[in-house]
Amino acid sequence: MFGFNKESNNFRQKSPTKRFLSILGLVMFLFYFVLGLVIIFWDNFPIAIDPAYKNIFGVLLIVYSFMRFARLWQNNFTQ
């Protein structure tokens, strides 16, 4: 009806488990992203670490968060 095919509909209803895992994946992406930013920009970091290593670790966390987001996007919005 109206030219819509149920199998090709990208906005189909998810099961509660898949919805929970999608939300958890998004929360973990935000957690790693914010943690990377905090580590980079926190001047009085409580752990004594060289600023270069601190920045490298923060950048690695941000890159890892985008890798998680890409995997989340691939699992939820592609077929």
PyMOL commands that set and color helices and strands:
alter all, ss='L'
color gray80, all
select helices_A, chain A and resi 6-8+16-41+51-77
alter helices_A, ss='H'
color red, helices_A
deselect
rebuild
show_as cartoon
